[in-house]
């Protein structure tokens, strides 16, 4: 995987949670995306998403919502889509994902 070098910027002093309330299917710009408890998959051919952590495109991922340091409140406008391995690494290396 090719990285963008933004790991510390996104995870070193910030906290995130999986957006588990995201479930259902949406269509945007011709791409159909199925969500289930914060995990998603692009289900129409010819579309993919770009994570802020990688220069590679992907079809599956996890939506993260930034929270305050205690995890009590979401920070508006701060959602990102990343791959499942990135969530695991952010938990292990930065303790950044609840």
Gaussian input, Z-matrix of N, CA and C with variables (Angstrom, degrees):
# hf/3-21g

backbone

0 1
 N
 C     1     B1
 C     2     B2     1     A1
 N     3     B3     2     A2     1     D1
 C     4     B4     3     A3     2     D2
 C     5     B5     4     A4     3     D3
 N     6     B6     5     A5     4     D4
 C     7     B7     6     A6     5     D5
 C     8     B8     7     A7     6     D6
 N     9     B9     8     A8     7     D7
 C    10    B10     9     A9     8     D8
 C    11    B11    10    A10     9     D9
 N    12    B12    11    A11    10    D10
 C    13    B13    12    A12    11    D11
 C    14    B14    13    A13    12    D12
 N    15    B15    14    A14    13    D13
 C    16    B16    15    A15    14    D14
 C    17    B17    16    A16    15    D15
 N    18    B18    17    A17    16    D16
 C    19    B19    18    A18    17    D17
 C    20    B20    19    A19    18    D18
 N    21    B21    20    A20    19    D19
 C    22    B22    21    A21    20    D20
 C    23    B23    22    A22    21    D21
 N    24    B24    23    A23    22    D22
 C    25    B25    24    A24    23    D23
 C    26    B26    25    A25    24    D24
 N    27    B27    26    A26    25    D25
 C    28    B28    27    A27    26    D26
 C    29    B29    28    A28    27    D27
 N    30    B30    29    A29    28    D28
 C    31    B31    30    A30    29    D29
 C    32    B32    31    A31    30    D30
 N    33    B33    32    A32    31    D31
 C    34    B34    33    A33    32    D32
 C    35    B35    34    A34    33    D33
 N    36    B36    35    A35    34    D34
 C    37    B37    36    A36    35    D35
 C    38    B38    37    A37    36    D36
 N    39    B39    38    A38    37    D37
 C    40    B40    39    A39    38    D38
 C    41    B41    40    A40    39    D39
 N    42    B42    41    A41    40    D40
 C    43    B43    42    A42    41    D41
 C    44    B44    43    A43    42    D42
 N    45    B45    44    A44    43    D43
 C    46    B46    45    A45    44    D44
 C    47    B47    46    A46    45    D45
 N    48    B48    47    A47    46    D46
 C    49    B49    48    A48    47    D47
 C    50    B50    49    A49    48    D48
 N    51    B51    50    A50    49    D49
 C    52    B52    51    A51    50    D50
 C    53    B53    52    A52    51    D51
 N    54    B54    53    A53    52    D52
 C    55    B55    54    A54    53    D53
 C    56    B56    55    A55    54    D54
 N    57    B57    56    A56    55    D55
 C    58    B58    57    A57    56    D56
 C    59    B59    58    A58    57    D57
 N    60    B60    59    A59    58    D58
 C    61    B61    60    A60    59    D59
 C    62    B62    61    A61    60    D60
 N    63    B63    62    A62    61    D61
 C    64    B64    63    A63    62    D62
 C    65    B65    64    A64    63    D63
 N    66    B66    65    A65    64    D64
 C    67    B67    66    A66    65    D65
 C    68    B68    67    A67    66    D66
 N    69    B69    68    A68    67    D67
 C    70    B70    69    A69    68    D68
 C    71    B71    70    A70    69    D69
 N    72    B72    71    A71    70    D70
 C    73    B73    72    A72    71    D71
 C    74    B74    73    A73    72    D72
 N    75    B75    74    A74    73    D73
 C    76    B76    75    A75    74    D74
 C    77    B77    76    A76    75    D75
 N    78    B78    77    A77    76    D76
 C    79    B79    78    A78    77    D77
 C    80    B80    79    A79    78    D78
 N    81    B81    80    A80    79    D79
 C    82    B82    81    A81    80    D80
 C    83    B83    82    A82    81    D81
 N    84    B84    83    A83    82    D82
 C    85    B85    84    A84    83    D83
 C    86    B86    85    A85    84    D84
 N    87    B87    86    A86    85    D85
 C    88    B88    87    A87    86    D86
 C    89    B89    88    A88    87    D87
 N    90    B90    89    A89    88    D88
 C    91    B91    90    A90    89    D89
 C    92    B92    91    A91    90    D90
 N    93    B93    92    A92    91    D91
 C    94    B94    93    A93    92    D92
 C    95    B95    94    A94    93    D93
 N    96    B96    95    A95    94    D94
 C    97    B97    96    A96    95    D95
 C    98    B98    97    A97    96    D96
 N    99    B99    98    A98    97    D97
 C   100   B100    99    A99    98    D98
 C   101   B101   100   A100    99    D99
 N   102   B102   101   A101   100   D100
 C   103   B103   102   A102   101   D101
 C   104   B104   103   A103   102   D102
 N   105   B105   104   A104   103   D103
 C   106   B106   105   A105   104   D104
 C   107   B107   106   A106   105   D105
 N   108   B108   107   A107   106   D106
 C   109   B109   108   A108   107   D107
 C   110   B110   109   A109   108   D108
 N   111   B111   110   A110   109   D109
 C   112   B112   111   A111   110   D110
 C   113   B113   112   A112   111   D111
 N   114   B114   113   A113   112   D112
 C   115   B115   114   A114   113   D113
 C   116   B116   115   A115   114   D114
 N   117   B117   116   A116   115   D115
 C   118   B118   117   A117   116   D116
 C   119   B119   118   A118   117   D117
 N   120   B120   119   A119   118   D118
 C   121   B121   120   A120   119   D119
 C   122   B122   121   A121   120   D120
 N   123   B123   122   A122   121   D121
 C   124   B124   123   A123   122   D122
 C   125   B125   124   A124   123   D123
 N   126   B126   125   A125   124   D124
 C   127   B127   126   A126   125   D125
 C   128   B128   127   A127   126   D126
 N   129   B129   128   A128   127   D127
 C   130   B130   129   A129   128   D128
 C   131   B131   130   A130   129   D129
 N   132   B132   131   A131   130   D130
 C   133   B133   132   A132   131   D131
 C   134   B134   133   A133   132   D132
 N   135   B135   134   A134   133   D133
 C   136   B136   135   A135   134   D134
 C   137   B137   136   A136   135   D135
 N   138   B138   137   A137   136   D136
 C   139   B139   138   A138   137   D137
 C   140   B140   139   A139   138   D138
 N   141   B141   140   A140   139   D139
 C   142   B142   141   A141   140   D140
 C   143   B143   142   A142   141   D141
 N   144   B144   143   A143   142   D142
 C   145   B145   144   A144   143   D143
 C   146   B146   145   A145   144   D144
 N   147   B147   146   A146   145   D145
 C   148   B148   147   A147   146   D146
 C   149   B149   148   A148   147   D147
 N   150   B150   149   A149   148   D148
 C   151   B151   150   A150   149   D149
 C   152   B152   151   A151   150   D150
 N   153   B153   152   A152   151   D151
 C   154   B154   153   A153   152   D152
 C   155   B155   154   A154   153   D153
 N   156   B156   155   A155   154   D154
 C   157   B157   156   A156   155   D155
 C   158   B158   157   A157   156   D156
 N   159   B159   158   A158   157   D157
 C   160   B160   159   A159   158   D158
 C   161   B161   160   A160   159   D159
 N   162   B162   161   A161   160   D160
 C   163   B163   162   A162   161   D161
 C   164   B164   163   A163   162   D162
 N   165   B165   164   A164   163   D163
 C   166   B166   165   A165   164   D164
 C   167   B167   166   A166   165   D165
 N   168   B168   167   A167   166   D166
 C   169   B169   168   A168   167   D167
 C   170   B170   169   A169   168   D168
 N   171   B171   170   A170   169   D169
 C   172   B172   171   A171   170   D170
 C   173   B173   172   A172   171   D171
 N   174   B174   173   A173   172   D172
 C   175   B175   174   A174   173   D173
 C   176   B176   175   A175   174   D174
 N   177   B177   176   A176   175   D175
 C   178   B178   177   A177   176   D176
 C   179   B179   178   A178   177   D177
 N   180   B180   179   A179   178   D178
 C   181   B181   180   A180   179   D179
 C   182   B182   181   A181   180   D180
 N   183   B183   182   A182   181   D181
 C   184   B184   183   A183   182   D182
 C   185   B185   184   A184   183   D183
 N   186   B186   185   A185   184   D184
 C   187   B187   186   A186   185   D185
 C   188   B188   187   A187   186   D186
 N   189   B189   188   A188   187   D187
 C   190   B190   189   A189   188   D188
 C   191   B191   190   A190   189   D189
 N   192   B192   191   A191   190   D190
 C   193   B193   192   A192   191   D191
 C   194   B194   193   A193   192   D192
 N   195   B195   194   A194   193   D193
 C   196   B196   195   A195   194   D194
 C   197   B197   196   A196   195   D195
 N   198   B198   197   A197   196   D196
 C   199   B199   198   A198   197   D197
 C   200   B200   199   A199   198   D198
 N   201   B201   200   A200   199   D199
 C   202   B202   201   A201   200   D200
 C   203   B203   202   A202   201   D201
 N   204   B204   203   A203   202   D202
 C   205   B205   204   A204   203   D203
 C   206   B206   205   A205   204   D204
 N   207   B207   206   A206   205   D205
 C   208   B208   207   A207   206   D206
 C   209   B209   208   A208   207   D207
 N   210   B210   209   A209   208   D208
 C   211   B211   210   A210   209   D209
 C   212   B212   211   A211   210   D210
 N   213   B213   212   A212   211   D211
 C   214   B214   213   A213   212   D212
 C   215   B215   214   A214   213   D213
 N   216   B216   215   A215   214   D214
 C   217   B217   216   A216   215   D215
 C   218   B218   217   A217   216   D216
 N   219   B219   218   A218   217   D217
 C   220   B220   219   A219   218   D218
 C   221   B221   220   A220   219   D219
 N   222   B222   221   A221   220   D220
 C   223   B223   222   A222   221   D221
 C   224   B224   223   A223   222   D222
 N   225   B225   224   A224   223   D223
 C   226   B226   225   A225   224   D224
 C   227   B227   226   A226   225   D225
 N   228   B228   227   A227   226   D226
 C   229   B229   228   A228   227   D227
 C   230   B230   229   A229   228   D228
 N   231   B231   230   A230   229   D229
 C   232   B232   231   A231   230   D230
 C   233   B233   232   A232   231   D231
 N   234   B234   233   A233   232   D232
 C   235   B235   234   A234   233   D233
 C   236   B236   235   A235   234   D234
 N   237   B237   236   A236   235   D235
 C   238   B238   237   A237   236   D236
 C   239   B239   238   A238   237   D237
 N   240   B240   239   A239   238   D238
 C   241   B241   240   A240   239   D239
 C   242   B242   241   A241   240   D240
 N   243   B243   242   A242   241   D241
 C   244   B244   243   A243   242   D242
 C   245   B245   244   A244   243   D243
 N   246   B246   245   A245   244   D244
 C   247   B247   246   A246   245   D245
 C   248   B248   247   A247   246   D246
 N   249   B249   248   A248   247   D247
 C   250   B250   249   A249   248   D248
 C   251   B251   250   A250   249   D249
 N   252   B252   251   A251   250   D250
 C   253   B253   252   A252   251   D251
 C   254   B254   253   A253   252   D252
 N   255   B255   254   A254   253   D253
 C   256   B256   255   A255   254   D254
 C   257   B257   256   A256   255   D255
 N   258   B258   257   A257   256   D256
 C   259   B259   258   A258   257   D257
 C   260   B260   259   A259   258   D258
 N   261   B261   260   A260   259   D259
 C   262   B262   261   A261   260   D260
 C   263   B263   262   A262   261   D261
 N   264   B264   263   A263   262   D262
 C   265   B265   264   A264   263   D263
 C   266   B266   265   A265   264   D264
 N   267   B267   266   A266   265   D265
 C   268   B268   267   A267   266   D266
 C   269   B269   268   A268   267   D267
 N   270   B270   269   A269   268   D268
 C   271   B271   270   A270   269   D269
 C   272   B272   271   A271   270   D270
 N   273   B273   272   A272   271   D271
 C   274   B274   273   A273   272   D272
 C   275   B275   274   A274   273   D273
 N   276   B276   275   A275   274   D274
 C   277   B277   276   A276   275   D275
 C   278   B278   277   A277   276   D276
 N   279   B279   278   A278   277   D277
 C   280   B280   279   A279   278   D278
 C   281   B281   280   A280   279   D279
 N   282   B282   281   A281   280   D280
 C   283   B283   282   A282   281   D281
 C   284   B284   283   A283   282   D282
 N   285   B285   284   A284   283   D283
 C   286   B286   285   A285   284   D284
 C   287   B287   286   A286   285   D285
 N   288   B288   287   A287   286   D286
 C   289   B289   288   A288   287   D287
 C   290   B290   289   A289   288   D288
 N   291   B291   290   A290   289   D289
 C   292   B292   291   A291   290   D290
 C   293   B293   292   A292   291   D291

   B1=1.4482
   B2=1.5256
   B3=1.2948
   B4=1.4559
   B5=1.5306
   B6=1.3147
   B7=1.4514
   B8=1.5252
   B9=1.3368
   B10=1.4579
   B11=1.5263
   B12=1.3306
   B13=1.4568
   B14=1.5223
   B15=1.3311
   B16=1.4705
   B17=1.5303
   B18=1.3186
   B19=1.4627
   B20=1.5215
   B21=1.3155
   B22=1.4681
   B23=1.5176
   B24=1.3256
   B25=1.4650
   B26=1.5299
   B27=1.3256
   B28=1.4571
   B29=1.5272
   B30=1.3346
   B31=1.4592
   B32=1.5231
   B33=1.3171
   B34=1.4631
   B35=1.5258
   B36=1.3036
   B37=1.4713
   B38=1.5204
   B39=1.3185
   B40=1.4606
   B41=1.5215
   B42=1.3423
   B43=1.4647
   B44=1.5167
   B45=1.3299
   B46=1.4557
   B47=1.5223
   B48=1.3219
   B49=1.4630
   B50=1.5174
   B51=1.3288
   B52=1.4527
   B53=1.5186
   B54=1.3108
   B55=1.4641
   B56=1.5300
   B57=1.3372
   B58=1.4620
   B59=1.5210
   B60=1.3240
   B61=1.4651
   B62=1.5282
   B63=1.3309
   B64=1.4650
   B65=1.5200
   B66=1.3266
   B67=1.4585
   B68=1.5221
   B69=1.3182
   B70=1.4478
   B71=1.5194
   B72=1.3300
   B73=1.4561
   B74=1.5194
   B75=1.3186
   B76=1.4605
   B77=1.5264
   B78=1.3324
   B79=1.4583
   B80=1.5180
   B81=1.3261
   B82=1.4576
   B83=1.5201
   B84=1.3109
   B85=1.4717
   B86=1.5222
   B87=1.3261
   B88=1.4551
   B89=1.5131
   B90=1.3041
   B91=1.4654
   B92=1.5254
   B93=1.3149
   B94=1.4605
   B95=1.5170
   B96=1.3428
   B97=1.4581
   B98=1.5214
   B99=1.3243
   B100=1.4575
   B101=1.5296
   B102=1.3342
   B103=1.4634
   B104=1.5222
   B105=1.3206
   B106=1.4701
   B107=1.5233
   B108=1.3367
   B109=1.4673
   B110=1.5335
   B111=1.3192
   B112=1.4471
   B113=1.5120
   B114=1.3138
   B115=1.4600
   B116=1.5291
   B117=1.3229
   B118=1.4593
   B119=1.5172
   B120=1.3351
   B121=1.4593
   B122=1.5152
   B123=1.3278
   B124=1.4572
   B125=1.5230
   B126=1.3490
   B127=1.4621
   B128=1.5240
   B129=1.3179
   B130=1.4630
   B131=1.5202
   B132=1.3128
   B133=1.4589
   B134=1.5232
   B135=1.3226
   B136=1.4502
   B137=1.5142
   B138=1.3262
   B139=1.4600
   B140=1.5214
   B141=1.3150
   B142=1.4658
   B143=1.5232
   B144=1.3229
   B145=1.4611
   B146=1.5226
   B147=1.3218
   B148=1.4636
   B149=1.5180
   B150=1.3130
   B151=1.4588
   B152=1.5195
   B153=1.3432
   B154=1.4626
   B155=1.5288
   B156=1.3325
   B157=1.4583
   B158=1.5179
   B159=1.3225
   B160=1.4583
   B161=1.5229
   B162=1.3088
   B163=1.4599
   B164=1.5249
   B165=1.3320
   B166=1.4644
   B167=1.5250
   B168=1.3275
   B169=1.4586
   B170=1.5276
   B171=1.3312
   B172=1.4581
   B173=1.5243
   B174=1.3253
   B175=1.4625
   B176=1.5253
   B177=1.3277
   B178=1.4670
   B179=1.5184
   B180=1.3179
   B181=1.4524
   B182=1.5097
   B183=1.3208
   B184=1.4552
   B185=1.5294
   B186=1.3363
   B187=1.4631
   B188=1.5223
   B189=1.3346
   B190=1.4568
   B191=1.5214
   B192=1.3243
   B193=1.4597
   B194=1.5199
   B195=1.3439
   B196=1.4621
   B197=1.5225
   B198=1.3335
   B199=1.4637
   B200=1.5313
   B201=1.3136
   B202=1.4662
   B203=1.5371
   B204=1.3197
   B205=1.4779
   B206=1.5285
   B207=1.3315
   B208=1.4642
   B209=1.5199
   B210=1.3298
   B211=1.4553
   B212=1.5064
   B213=1.3366
   B214=1.4617
   B215=1.5225
   B216=1.3329
   B217=1.4639
   B218=1.5242
   B219=1.3249
   B220=1.4575
   B221=1.5222
   B222=1.3106
   B223=1.4533
   B224=1.5252
   B225=1.3221
   B226=1.4655
   B227=1.5221
   B228=1.3404
   B229=1.4580
   B230=1.5090
   B231=1.3276
   B232=1.4682
   B233=1.5248
   B234=1.3077
   B235=1.4607
   B236=1.5149
   B237=1.3265
   B238=1.4620
   B239=1.5189
   B240=1.3101
   B241=1.4591
   B242=1.5238
   B243=1.3247
   B244=1.4649
   B245=1.5250
   B246=1.3108
   B247=1.4555
   B248=1.5183
   B249=1.3186
   B250=1.4716
   B251=1.5307
   B252=1.3404
   B253=1.4593
   B254=1.5370
   B255=1.3269
   B256=1.4699
   B257=1.5195
   B258=1.3215
   B259=1.4722
   B260=1.5250
   B261=1.3172
   B262=1.4725
   B263=1.5265
   B264=1.3228
   B265=1.4683
   B266=1.5251
   B267=1.3272
   B268=1.4713
   B269=1.5258
   B270=1.3257
   B271=1.4670
   B272=1.5270
   B273=1.3177
   B274=1.4562
   B275=1.5270
   B276=1.3102
   B277=1.4592
   B278=1.5283
   B279=1.3398
   B280=1.4560
   B281=1.5284
   B282=1.3282
   B283=1.4649
   B284=1.5347
   B285=1.3390
   B286=1.4622
   B287=1.5271
   B288=1.3390
   B289=1.4610
   B290=1.5170
   B291=1.3338
   B292=1.4786
   B293=1.4914
   A1=108.31
   A2=115.17
   A3=121.36
   A4=108.62
   A5=117.56
   A6=121.25
   A7=112.12
   A8=115.79
   A9=121.32
   A10=111.96
   A11=117.84
   A12=121.16
   A13=114.44
   A14=117.92
   A15=121.30
   A16=113.22
   A17=118.34
   A18=120.93
   A19=112.15
   A20=117.77
   A21=119.97
   A22=111.47
   A23=117.31
   A24=121.35
   A25=111.46
   A26=116.99
   A27=120.60
   A28=114.43
   A29=117.88
   A30=118.66
   A31=116.52
   A32=119.53
   A33=119.53
   A34=113.54
   A35=119.35
   A36=121.84
   A37=111.80
   A38=116.97
   A39=121.14
   A40=109.26
   A41=116.24
   A42=122.03
   A43=109.07
   A44=115.43
   A45=123.06
   A46=109.60
   A47=115.09
   A48=121.45
   A49=107.99
   A50=117.12
   A51=121.03
   A52=106.95
   A53=117.22
   A54=122.71
   A55=108.99
   A56=115.98
   A57=121.96
   A58=113.87
   A59=118.20
   A60=119.50
   A61=112.40
   A62=117.85
   A63=121.17
   A64=109.17
   A65=116.16
   A66=122.90
   A67=107.97
   A68=116.14
   A69=120.70
   A70=110.55
   A71=115.05
   A72=121.00
   A73=109.38
   A74=116.25
   A75=121.79
   A76=108.58
   A77=114.73
   A78=121.19
   A79=106.94
   A80=115.41
   A81=120.63
   A82=108.63
   A83=116.50
   A84=122.16
   A85=112.00
   A86=116.55
   A87=121.34
   A88=115.36
   A89=117.52
   A90=121.00
   A91=109.61
   A92=116.38
   A93=121.38
   A94=107.95
   A95=115.75
   A96=121.14
   A97=108.55
   A98=116.43
   A99=122.55
   A100=109.24
   A101=116.20
   A102=122.96
   A103=109.66
   A104=115.47
   A105=121.47
   A106=107.62
   A107=114.96
   A108=123.03
   A109=112.14
   A110=116.10
   A111=121.32
   A112=115.48
   A113=117.26
   A114=120.98
   A115=107.21
   A116=116.72
   A117=118.69
   A118=111.72
   A119=113.28
   A120=121.03
   A121=108.49
   A122=116.26
   A123=121.81
   A124=105.73
   A125=117.22
   A126=119.93
   A127=113.73
   A128=119.09
   A129=120.26
   A130=109.67
   A131=115.50
   A132=120.61
   A133=112.46
   A134=114.95
   A135=120.30
   A136=115.38
   A137=117.68
   A138=121.25
   A139=109.95
   A140=116.03
   A141=122.90
   A142=107.06
   A143=116.81
   A144=120.26
   A145=109.01
   A146=114.62
   A147=121.08
   A148=108.72
   A149=116.92
   A150=123.09
   A151=108.99
   A152=117.44
   A153=118.42
   A154=112.70
   A155=117.56
   A156=121.94
   A157=113.94
   A158=117.36
   A159=119.96
   A160=110.75
   A161=115.79
   A162=120.31
   A163=111.01
   A164=117.37
   A165=122.17
   A166=110.20
   A167=117.04
   A168=122.10
   A169=108.87
   A170=116.21
   A171=120.60
   A172=110.70
   A173=115.78
   A174=122.36
   A175=112.70
   A176=118.28
   A177=122.18
   A178=109.79
   A179=114.91
   A180=118.45
   A181=112.98
   A182=114.70
   A183=123.40
   A184=107.39
   A185=116.22
   A186=120.41
   A187=107.79
   A188=115.92
   A189=121.48
   A190=109.69
   A191=115.76
   A192=123.66
   A193=107.44
   A194=117.34
   A195=120.04
   A196=109.66
   A197=115.42
   A198=121.65
   A199=109.31
   A200=115.06
   A201=118.92
   A202=107.40
   A203=118.56
   A204=120.53
   A205=114.56
   A206=117.76
   A207=120.80
   A208=113.04
   A209=117.19
   A210=120.70
   A211=113.94
   A212=117.35
   A213=121.38
   A214=112.88
   A215=117.32
   A216=120.55
   A217=110.52
   A218=115.07
   A219=120.46
   A220=109.68
   A221=116.24
   A222=122.21
   A223=107.10
   A224=115.92
   A225=121.89
   A226=111.29
   A227=115.20
   A228=120.87
   A229=115.56
   A230=117.35
   A231=119.12
   A232=111.76
   A233=115.62
   A234=121.25
   A235=108.89
   A236=115.31
   A237=120.67
   A238=109.10
   A239=116.13
   A240=122.75
   A241=107.76
   A242=115.17
   A243=121.13
   A244=108.99
   A245=116.63
   A246=121.12
   A247=112.14
   A248=116.01
   A249=121.99
   A250=111.74
   A251=120.39
   A252=119.70
   A253=112.68
   A254=117.18
   A255=120.50
   A256=111.21
   A257=117.25
   A258=120.50
   A259=109.37
   A260=115.82
   A261=120.21
   A262=110.45
   A263=117.63
   A264=121.32
   A265=111.11
   A266=117.82
   A267=121.10
   A268=110.85
   A269=116.97
   A270=120.79
   A271=110.60
   A272=116.30
   A273=120.69
   A274=113.01
   A275=117.86
   A276=121.36
   A277=113.98
   A278=117.21
   A279=120.60
   A280=113.86
   A281=118.07
   A282=122.48
   A283=109.40
   A284=115.37
   A285=121.36
   A286=114.29
   A287=117.94
   A288=120.27
   A289=108.77
   A290=115.43
   A291=121.46
   A292=109.71
   D1=136.58
   D2=178.14
   D3=-93.23
   D4=129.79
   D5=-172.93
   D6=-104.59
   D7=154.25
   D8=178.03
   D9=-93.11
   D10=-7.09
   D11=178.97
   D12=76.98
   D13=22.40
   D14=-176.86
   D15=-102.26
   D16=11.47
   D17=-175.44
   D18=-57.39
   D19=-51.43
   D20=-178.34
   D21=-64.49
   D22=-42.00
   D23=179.00
   D24=-56.78
   D25=-42.01
   D26=-175.64
   D27=-86.38
   D28=-27.73
   D29=-170.27
   D30=-123.06
   D31=-16.66
   D32=-172.62
   D33=-64.35
   D34=-45.16
   D35=-178.03
   D36=-124.31
   D37=27.07
   D38=-177.73
   D39=-129.74
   D40=156.90
   D41=178.61
   D42=-121.55
   D43=145.63
   D44=-176.84
   D45=-137.65
   D46=158.11
   D47=171.54
   D48=-133.69
   D49=154.73
   D50=173.52
   D51=-72.30
   D52=132.41
   D53=-178.24
   D54=-78.04
   D55=71.01
   D56=-172.52
   D57=-63.60
   D58=-20.85
   D59=178.68
   D60=-75.97
   D61=-7.12
   D62=178.73
   D63=-80.12
   D64=105.26
   D65=177.12
   D66=-142.62
   D67=147.27
   D68=-179.98
   D69=122.54
   D70=-171.11
   D71=-178.82
   D72=-125.20
   D73=138.12
   D74=176.61
   D75=-129.29
   D76=153.76
   D77=174.16
   D78=-124.43
   D79=124.68
   D80=179.27
   D81=-140.84
   D82=128.59
   D83=-179.70
   D84=51.47
   D85=37.09
   D86=177.84
   D87=83.45
   D88=-3.94
   D89=179.24
   D90=-98.47
   D91=128.92
   D92=175.03
   D93=-98.30
   D94=127.58
   D95=-177.67
   D96=-126.24
   D97=126.82
   D98=178.77
   D99=-101.62
   D100=125.85
   D101=179.52
   D102=-109.94
   D103=141.43
   D104=173.57
   D105=-144.87
   D106=106.72
   D107=178.18
   D108=51.70
   D109=44.13
   D110=175.31
   D111=91.48
   D112=-18.42
   D113=174.52
   D114=-88.87
   D115=148.48
   D116=-178.97
   D117=-142.80
   D118=162.20
   D119=175.42
   D120=-142.78
   D121=132.59
   D122=173.34
   D123=-78.57
   D124=117.42
   D125=-170.41
   D126=-104.27
   D127=-4.66
   D128=177.07
   D129=-103.05
   D130=140.14
   D131=-179.01
   D132=-64.29
   D133=151.41
   D134=176.25
   D135=83.71
   D136=5.16
   D137=179.11
   D138=-127.33
   D139=151.68
   D140=176.89
   D141=-157.09
   D142=170.81
   D143=178.30
   D144=-119.92
   D145=159.53
   D146=178.20
   D147=-114.51
   D148=122.60
   D149=175.22
   D150=-79.11
   D151=148.23
   D152=174.89
   D153=-69.46
   D154=-5.50
   D155=-177.85
   D156=-100.56
   D157=-12.76
   D158=-173.29
   D159=-138.31
   D160=150.12
   D161=174.36
   D162=-88.57
   D163=-6.85
   D164=177.83
   D165=-84.97
   D166=148.33
   D167=174.49
   D168=-89.91
   D169=153.74
   D170=-177.48
   D171=-142.33
   D172=165.91
   D173=179.20
   D174=-108.44
   D175=-20.16
   D176=-178.26
   D177=-126.01
   D178=150.61
   D179=178.65
   D180=-172.88
   D181=-167.19
   D182=-177.77
   D183=-134.31
   D184=137.29
   D185=176.11
   D186=-92.37
   D187=123.84
   D188=176.00
   D189=-105.64
   D190=139.85
   D191=176.17
   D192=-113.66
   D193=125.46
   D194=178.01
   D195=-71.81
   D196=143.99
   D197=178.51
   D198=-124.46
   D199=170.86
   D200=171.67
   D201=-69.74
   D202=170.83
   D203=-175.44
   D204=-57.64
   D205=-26.84
   D206=-179.55
   D207=-91.33
   D208=-8.80
   D209=-177.97
   D210=78.79
   D211=9.72
   D212=-176.73
   D213=-81.19
   D214=-28.57
   D215=-175.54
   D216=-136.00
   D217=139.72
   D218=174.15
   D219=-76.70
   D220=150.05
   D221=174.50
   D222=-98.80
   D223=115.09
   D224=-175.50
   D225=-57.60
   D226=140.72
   D227=175.61
   D228=73.68
   D229=18.51
   D230=-175.64
   D231=-126.68
   D232=64.12
   D233=174.45
   D234=-110.66
   D235=144.59
   D236=175.51
   D237=-135.88
   D238=154.12
   D239=175.49
   D240=-110.23
   D241=124.80
   D242=-179.91
   D243=-136.98
   D244=167.45
   D245=177.92
   D246=-78.03
   D247=158.28
   D248=178.62
   D249=-56.82
   D250=-41.98
   D251=177.35
   D252=-61.65
   D253=-32.06
   D254=178.48
   D255=-67.97
   D256=-36.92
   D257=177.45
   D258=-63.37
   D259=-44.85
   D260=179.00
   D261=-60.94
   D262=-45.74
   D263=-179.34
   D264=-65.12
   D265=-40.32
   D266=179.46
   D267=-64.39
   D268=-35.07
   D269=176.46
   D270=-68.41
   D271=-47.71
   D272=-174.89
   D273=-72.63
   D274=-43.68
   D275=-173.52
   D276=-86.27
   D277=-32.81
   D278=-173.76
   D279=-121.29
   D280=-7.40
   D281=-174.04
   D282=51.13
   D283=41.49
   D284=-170.97
   D285=-99.19
   D286=-12.26
   D287=-177.88
   D288=-117.65
   D289=123.14
   D290=-179.60
   D291=-65.45

